[in-house]
Amino acid sequence: MDANDPRVVIDENAMNWRQYAVVILMVVLNALDGFDVLSSAFAAPGITKEWSIPRSELGVVLSAELVGMGFGSVLLGGAADKIGRKVTMLVCLLFMALGMYLASSAQAVPPMVGYRFVTGVGIGGMLAATNAVTAESTNLKLRRTAIAAYVAGYPLGAIIGGIAASEWLLPDYGWRAVFLFGAIVTVAMIPLVILLVPETAAFHSTKGNLAGVNRTLHAFGKSALEALPVRADDTEKPKVMDILSNPKLRPVTLLLAFGYMFHTVTFYYILKFAVQIVADYPPGYPPSEAATVLTWANVGGFLGSFLFGMIMARFGIRWPTALMLLIGAVMVGAFGLGRETLSGWQWATILTGFFTNAAISGYYAAFARGFPAYARATGTGFVLGVGRFGAAGSPLIAGALFTWLGNDELLTVSCIMATGSIASLVLFMLVPERDGDEEMRRPAASA
């Protein structure tokens, strides 16, 4: 190991308060993403009533931000490797704030779809950049736990946002307040990012910027370096075509991308359809009660993401993630058995949320480990971008299945949707390990 490598300095030394502050802020930003993505779901009943639109048009609105996230993950995720993680995060916050504000004043479906797409572009780029910042601002000992906490922020934001929307924003101010609230909170994040988040040392190192590296190390309470090591990958350009043409990165990129995509098909089936299923399934529940299952699904997701970090710290990434994918698929299939009570439905969504989101946490840890620093945000952005198309397609696939098979074929539809995680498991196990990769493997018994 090179003592002049800033990545080694970050990896091997204890974290100071600034590094913890960066991780906490990344968790908050991911929570904001979670709220922004589901804000349209919270506002859906009000939109439907005010505009008198059918569910087919509402479905287009609900999918718009997911499509935007796909584009944002690829386009702005790549920008994070070119212009820096910090600048990219600030640009994404502006996209998100603008889209949320405009959505609060939309008067028809077409402009709303456009505004939600813009919001999604910002969210997609933000997810790629914040994942890279979390990985590059933490030491090796706490990195997987930090990434797990970061991933847990997404359902946490949905939980807090759901409570705020149902208990305060919707009853007191109406559906437009949900988007306006999101815009205000997004704008409030901009000065915090400017003040607390330094550009990562890993990014500066890939650009050969010694002064930038030392500024970041100083902010993190580390000693300055006298020189940077010469690295072969520093000369490579971080473009999507580069990671796809690189014989070492191409299989990692494609397997992670399509594996993640298949899992999001299963994952978003519950998030998008659980409320409607519970409302319709005999004996049926009013929308206000049926909506609680979405909150509980995110409670399960939060616990799964956070606790899974401890599991990965002990057993590595590969086999625990594969197990979560398998159990998650079983839980989604079992969801199709139906429940006789509301509490039964709530427990069903807690369990599906726990295991499916734990698998998401494993994928994020694999992203951070699978790509070298010079291409981390680009690779992560590409993978997330492909995955978002799976997410956007999930409600369309499920809706088509219900239309074709009938609403009473819940078990059949659930089992079909669960196969996404099974396909994901197969692809994840095929991901090759990088040279010297110990984090993807289970530790030896003597460890």
N, C-alpha and C positions, 0 to 999 in steps of 0.2 A: 504494500500500500504506500502511496505517495503522501508524505506529510504536508506537501504543498497543495494537495487537492482539497478544495473547500468542501467537497461532498464528504470526504473522509473526516474533516474537522467537524462537520455537522453530525455525521453518523456516530462518532465515537465519544463525543463530549456531552455532558449533562445539559439539559435545556434550561434556559433562563426564563424570566417572566415574560419577555417579549415574544418568545417562541410560543409559550402557552397562550398568550393573548391572540397571536395570529391563528392558532388552531381553533380557539373559541370563536373568533370572528368568522372563520371558514364554516364552522358548524352553524352559526347564525345565518350566514348567507345561503347555505344549503336549506335551512329551515324556511327562509324567505322563498326560495325556489319551490319548495313543497307547497307553500300556501298559494303562490302565484299560479302553479299548475292546476290546483283544484279549485281556485276561485271561481272559475266558470261553472263548476259543478255545484258549488254553493249557491251561485246566482241563478242557476238554471230554472227553478220554478218561477221566479219573478220574471225572467226573460220570456218564458213560455206564455205566462199570463198576460204580460203587457203587450207583447207583439202578436199574440195568438198564432203561434207557429206550431207545426206538427213536429213530432219527435225526429223525423228524418232530417229536418233543417236544424234542429237543436243538436243532433249528432255531428253535423258539420262544424258547428261552433265549438263543440267539446273536443273535436279532433284537431282544430286549427293550431293550437299551441304545441301539440305533440309533433306535428309536421314541421313547424318552425324550429322546434328544438333539434330536430334532425339536421336541418340546414345549419343552424347555429353551432352545433357541436363540431361539424366538419369545418365550416368557414372560419369561425372565430376561435375554435380550438387550435387551428393551425396558426392563427395570428399570434397566439400566446407564445409560440416558439420563435416567432420572428420579431415582434415588437415588445415582448415581455408579458409576464403574467399579470402584473399590477395594472398596466395600461389597458390590457384586454378586459380585466374585471371592471374597470371604470366605464369603458365603452359599453359593456354588457348591462351595467346598472342603468345607464342612460336609455338603452333600448327598452329595458324592462319598465322603467318609470314612465316613459313616453307611451308605451303600449297599454299599460294599466290605466293611465290617466285618460287616454282617448277612449278606452273601452267603457269608462264610467259615463261617457256622454254619447255613446253610440245610439242610433235611432232605428237601425235595421240590421238584418243578418249580414249582407255583404261587407259593410264597413267593419262590423264586429269581428268577422272572420279575419280581415286584414289586420286589425289591431291585436287580436290574439296571436296571429302569426308573428308579428313584430315582437311581442312579449316572449314568445317561444324561442325566437332567434337569440334573444338576450340570455334566456335561461340556459339554452343549450351551450352557448359559449362559456357562460359562467361555470357550469358544471365541469367542463374540461379544465378550465384555468384553476378553479379552487381545489380540485383534486390534486393537481400538480403542486400547488402551493403547500397543501397539507403534507404531501409526501416529502417535499424538499425543505421544509422548515422544521422537521422533527428528526430526532436521532433514531438510530436503528432499533434501540431497545423499545421505544414507545411508538414507532411508526405505525405498526399494524393496529394498535389500540386507537391511535389518533384517527386513522382512516375509518375505523369502525364507528367511532364517535361522530365523525364527519358525515358518514352515510346515515347514521341514526337521526341527524338533524333534519333530513327530508321528511320522514313521517312525523317528527316532532312539530315541524312547522304546520303540517296538515292538521295535527291534533289541536294545537293552539289556535290556528286559523278557523277550524271548525267550531270551536267553542265561542270564539269572538263573533263569528258570523251568525251562529244560531241564537246566542244569548244577548247580542248587543247590536251588531250592524244591521241585520235583516229586520228584526222587529221594530227598531227605532228609526232607521233611516232608509231601508229598502235595498234592493239588490245592487244599485249603482254604488252604494257606499263600500261594498266589498272591494271593488276595483280601485276606488279612490283611496281607501285605507292602504291597500297594497302599494299604490304609487307613492304615498307619503312615507311609508316605512322604507321603501327602496331608496328614495332620495336621502333619507337620514343615514343610510349606510355609506354614501359616497365620502363624506369627511372622515369617517372611521377608517375606511380603507386607505385614504390618503395619509392619515396620521400614523396608523399602526402597522401597516403592512409594507415592509421593504421588498424590493424586487429580490427574487431568490438568488442565492449565491450560485446555484447550479445553472441558472439561465445566464448570469453574467460570465460564468466560467466558459460556457459554450461559445460566447462571443469574444473571449479573450480579454475581457474587461476587468483587469486587476483592481482598479480603483473601485469599481462597483462591487466586486466581491468583498473587498475590505470594508466598504460601508455596511454591507449586510452583516458581515461577521462582527463588526463593532456593535451594531444594533442588537445582536444576539449575545453580546458579552464574550466574544471569542477574539483571540489574538490575530493581528493582521498577518498576511502572507507576504513574502518577499517576491515570489514569482508564482506563475501558474504552470502546472505540468503540461507537456505537449501530449495532446490526445488525438488519435486518428479520427475520431468521430466529430471533433470540433470543426472540421472543414466541410462536413456534409451539410447540405441544405435541408431543413425540416419541412419537406412538402409531402403531401399524401402519396404522390407517385413514388417518392423516395422509399417510404416504408413498404410500399407494395412491390417495388422492384428489388429491394434488398433481400437476398435469399435467406438471411437469418431472421429478418423481421416479418417477411411476408406471411409465413405460416402462423406465427404468433398473432399477427394483426387479423387475419381472416378468421381464424378459429375463435378468437375472443369476440370479434365483431358479430359473427353469425350465432355463436353460442349465446351471447348476451341478447341478441335479437329474439331468438326463440324463447328465452326465459321471460322477456318482457311481454310476449304474447300471453303467456300464462299469468304473469304478475298483474297486468292491467285488466284482465278479465274480471278479477275480483274487485278492483278499484272502481271500474266503470259500471259494472252490472249488479253488484251485490245489493245496492239499495233498491233497484227496480225489482230484483228477484224476490227480496224479502217482502216488498210491498204487495206483490202479486201472488206469491205462493200461499196456498190455504194454511191457516185461516186469513192471512193477509193482515197488514198493519198500515196505519196512516203514514204518510211521508215523513212526518216529524219523528216518529218512532223508528221507522225503517232506516232513516238517515244515521241513526246511532251506530249501525253496524260499520259504517265507513270510518267513524271515529275510532271504534274498537279495532278495526283492521290496522289502522295506523299506530295504535298503542302496541299491538303485537309486533308490527314492523319496527317500531322504535326499540323495543326490548330485544328483538331478534338481532338487529344490527349491532347494538351496543354489547350484548353478551357474547355475540359471536367473535368479537375482537379478542376476548379473553381466550376463547377456544383456539383461534388462529395463533395466538402468542405461544400456546403450548404445543399444538399439533401441526402447525404450518397451514398452508392455504389449500392445497390440492384436494386431499381426501375429505376434510371437513366440508368444503364447498360442495363437493360431489354428493355428500350425504344430505346436505340441506336441499339440494336440487331434487333428490329422490323423495325425501319426506315431504317437501313442498308440493310435489306433483301428487302424492297420495292424498294430502290434505285438500287440495283443490278438487280432486276427483270425489272425495268424501263429502265435500260441500254440496255436491249434487244429490246427496241422499235426502236433503231437506231436513227441517227441524220443526218441532211442534210448538216451541215457545220462542219468544224474542230473545231470552237469555241464551237459548241454545244456538240461535243464529249468531249472536254476539261472540260466543265462545268459538264457533266455527271460523269466524273471520279473524279472531285473535290468533288462532293457530295457523291459518293460512298466511296471515300477515307476518307472523314470527318467522316461519321457515322460508317463505319466498323472499323476504327482505334480508334475512341472514345470507342467502345465496347472492343477493345483490352486493352485500358487503364483501363477500369473498371475491366477486368479480372486480370490484374497485381495488381491492388489495392486489389482485393479479394485474390490473392495468398499471399500477404504480411500479410493480416489480418487473413486468414483462417488457417495458420499453426503456431504453437508455434515456438519460436526461435531455439530450439534444432533440429527441423526438417524442418526449413523454406527452406533452399537451397535444401534439399533432396526432399521435397514435390513440390517445384517450379520446380526443375529439372525434376521430373517425369511427372508433368503436361505438361511442355513445350515439353518433349520428345514425349509424346503421341500426342500432338498438331502438332508437326513437321511431323508426319506420315500423318496427315490430309493434311498438306501443300504440302507434296510430292505427295500425291495422287490426289490433286486438278487438276493439269494440265492433268494427265492421265485420270481422269473421264471426264473432259470437252472435251478432245480430242476424247475420245471414243464416247461421245454423238454427237459431230459434225460429226464424221465418220458414225455413225448409222443413225442419223436424217437428215444430210446434212448441209452444211455451211449456207444455207439460213434460217435455223430454229433458228436464233439467240434468238428470244424471248422465245421460248420453252426451249432452253438450259439455258438461263439466269435465268428463273424462277425455273428450277430444281436446279441449283447451289445455288440459293438464299435460298432454303429450309435448307441448312446447318445452317444458322443463326437462323432460326425458331426453329430447333431442339435444338440449343445451348441455346436459350431463355428459353425453357421449362426446360432443365437441370439446368440452372443457378438459376432459381427460386426455384428449389428443394434443393439447397445447404443449409444445416442446419447452423444456427448461433451458434458460440461458446458462451460459458457461459459468460455473461457480455458484449457481443458484441453490441456496440452501433453504430459502423461505418458501418455495413452492412445495418442498418435500416435507414429509413427516420427520421430526427429529429422531435420531437414533436412540435406543433404549438407554445408552450410557450418558445421554445429554443431560 
